[in-house]
Amino acid sequence: MSETFLEKKADDFRQRWGYGTDKPIHLPSLLLELNVPTFFTPMNKVSGMAIKSENQTKFMLINSSETLGRQNFTICHELYHLFVQENFEYKVCITQCFDKKDKEEYYADTFAAFLLLPSKGIRDIIPEEELEKDAITLDTIIKMEQIYQCSRKALLHRLKKMKFLSNTKVTDYQYNVKQSAYARGYPLHLYQPTNRCEVWGDYGQRAHELFQISKISEGDYGSLMMDIGIDIFKSQMDETLDF
């Protein structure tokens, strides 16, 4: 599978869901539209996991102990497995490696880079005087990663592949990431772990619907909601007390 093919797949995906070939993707909205419940929890040694069942139900698990920028990349990586890879069922992933030894993981990383950081969007942000190789300033790089909410590593990889940066410049720009952003007045949340335990998507709505049609008991419903940090019985009690 060529990189040109993967970029076309990423561009088609962007067009299909209304982001064109340059706009930043709002991932919570996209995942809700795609009906992919996404769970965030701190984990060790992995970036994420994707599952697609026989009835095409899809789920995603993201390691929130990694930086927010990397979490966003991992989401796009898992979207390759769920929507592009053929005959996919289940995969535990370590992302942003671009390791060609694992074909599908390399394809997923490459697709994620194109999806999160579209070529046209990158070119539009770079000032005309910085379009030559190694002319991009750190100011432009930080602005770009803030716009697309990506990790410095993913952005530098894209800029290198697009012939905007040499290996030497990539090395120069990969250090002091947080300090360089902070010195320019940007918030640091993009460069830090979130350690969040939450869910994006309609997981709770699905659980509620199953309870409403008596497919699961109230206890099962409560247990499912507790898995995402919501105590439905406490909420009901609080409402009664407020009344």
N, C-alpha and C positions, 0 to 999 in steps of 0.2 A: 504494500500500500504506500503510495508516494506521498510526500509532504504536500504537493499540489492538490492531490485528492483530498487530503485531510483538511487543508485550508478551505477548499470548496465546501466540504461537509460542515465545517464550522460557520462559514458565511451563510450557507443555506439555513442552518439552525438559527442563526441570528435573525435572518430575514423572516423566517417562519414565525418567530415570536416577537417581532416588532422592534428589534434593536438595530436594524440596518447593518451597515458594514463599518460603523464607527462609534456608536453610542456605548457608554458603560452599561453593563447588565446589572439590573437590580435582582440579585439572586433570590431573596425571599419570595418576591412576586413570581419570578420564573418557576421556582420549584412548586409553588402552589398551583400555578397554571398547568404544570406538567403532572400534577398529582403524584409527586414524589415526597412522601414524608421523610424529613431529614432530621436525624437525631445528632445532637452535639454532646459529647462527654469527654473528659480527660482520659487519655489512654497512653500506653507505652509502646514505642517501637513501630507503630503503624500510623499512617496518615488518615486512612479511612477505609470504608468497605461499601460495596454495592451488592444488592441482591435483586434478582428478577425471578419471580415465581412462574410456574407453568401457566397460570392464568394472566400473565403479564403484569401482575402487581409489582410495583417497584419500591425499594427502600434504600436509604443511604445513611451511613454512619460516619461522622466526621470527628477527628481528634481535636478537641478544643484546647489541648495543652500545647499545640503548635500556634504560631503567630496567626493573626487574623488574615494577613495577606496569603499565607500558605493555605489556610482553611478555604479561602475563596478559590484558589487554584485547584485544591483537591475536589471541591464540588464540581468544577468543570471537568476534571479528570474522570470522575465517576459518571458524569453524563455521557461520556464516550462509551463506557461499558454498557450503560443502560439503553442508549438510543442509537448507537452506531455499530458497535461490535455485534457480529452475528453469533447466534447460538450461545448467548451469554446467560449464565446462571448466578455465579457468585465469585467475588474476588476481594481479598484483603490487599490493600495497596500501600506502598510507600511512594509518594509522589515527588515530582520535581527532580528526578534522577536522570531522565532522558537516557536510560540505559538500553542500548540496542540488543542486549543479550536476551531480554524479555520482550518479544515482539509486540504483544498487545499492550504492555505497560508503556512501551516507547510510543506507540500510536496514541494511547490515552494522554500521555504528557504533551505530545505534539498538538493534538486536537485541543487540549485545554489551553495551551499557549495561544493558539489562533483564536479560540472562542473568547478568552478573557482579554486579549490584547490584539485587536484587529489591525491589520496592516494599514488600512486607510486612516484609521483613528490615530495611529502612531505618527504617520507622516503629517497629518493635519496639525498636530500639536507642536512638532519640531519647527522652530523658526527657520526661515529660509537660509539665514547665514550659518545654520548649524547642520545643514543637510549633507555636508561632506563627511567622509569617514573620520571618526575620532574628533569631530567638531562639536558634538553634543555636550552641553554643559551639565554639571550636576544639578543646577537649578531646574533645568528642563526635565531631567530624569526624575527628580523628586515630585515635580508637578504631575508628571505622567503617571507615576505609581499611585499618587493620591487620587487622580481622576478615575483610574481603573481599579483602584483598591486591590492592588496586586503586590506580591513580594518583590523585593529588589532583585533577588535571584532570577525569578521568572522574567522580569523586564529586561535584565541584562542579557539573558539568553536570547530573547526575541531580537533585541537590537544588534546582537552579534550575528544572528542568522540573517538579518536584513542588511548586513554589511555596513551598519552605522558605527560599529565599535570593533576594535581589534582585541585580541586576547589581553594585551597590556592594559588597555583602558578598562576592560571588564574587571581585571584584577584591582585596578586603582579604585573603582567605584563600589566594590563589594564590601569594603571595610567602613566602620563607623556609620552604619546605616541610621541608627536611631539618633545619634548625635547630629548628623548632617540634616536630618529632617527637623529636629528640635531647634537647631540654630536658625532655621528659616521660618519658625513660627507654626509649624504643622503639629497637630496632635499625634501622640505616639501609639494610639491604639492599634493602628495598622501593623505595627512592628512588634507587637507583644502578644503572648497567649491570652485568650479570653477565659479559659477554664470554665466555660459556661456549661450548664446542664439544662438544655432546652430542646424544643422541637419546632421545626418549621413545617408548615403544611397542614393538612386536614386530618391528622391522626386522631385528635380529640373528637372531631366531628364524626369520623367513621365509628369510633367507639360509642359515641352517643347514639348514632343511628341504629347500631346493633342492639343497644339496650332498649331503644324505643320500640323496635319490632320484636322484642323478646327473644332475640338470638343469643344474648348473654344475660346473666343475672346482674342484679344491682351490685353484688359483691365483685363480680368479674369486671364490670364497668369501673368500679372504684379502683380496683387493682390496676387496670390498664391506665387510668388517668394518673394514678400515683407514680407510675413508671416515668411520667413526664413532669413530676413535681407538683401535680394538682390534686389536692384533697377535696373531693366533691362533697364529702360529708361535713367537713369543717365549714365549707362555704355555705351549705344549707343551714347549718347551726347558726352561723354568724348572721344570716339574713333573718332568722327567727328572732334572735336577740335584738337586732336593730329595730325590728318591727315592734 
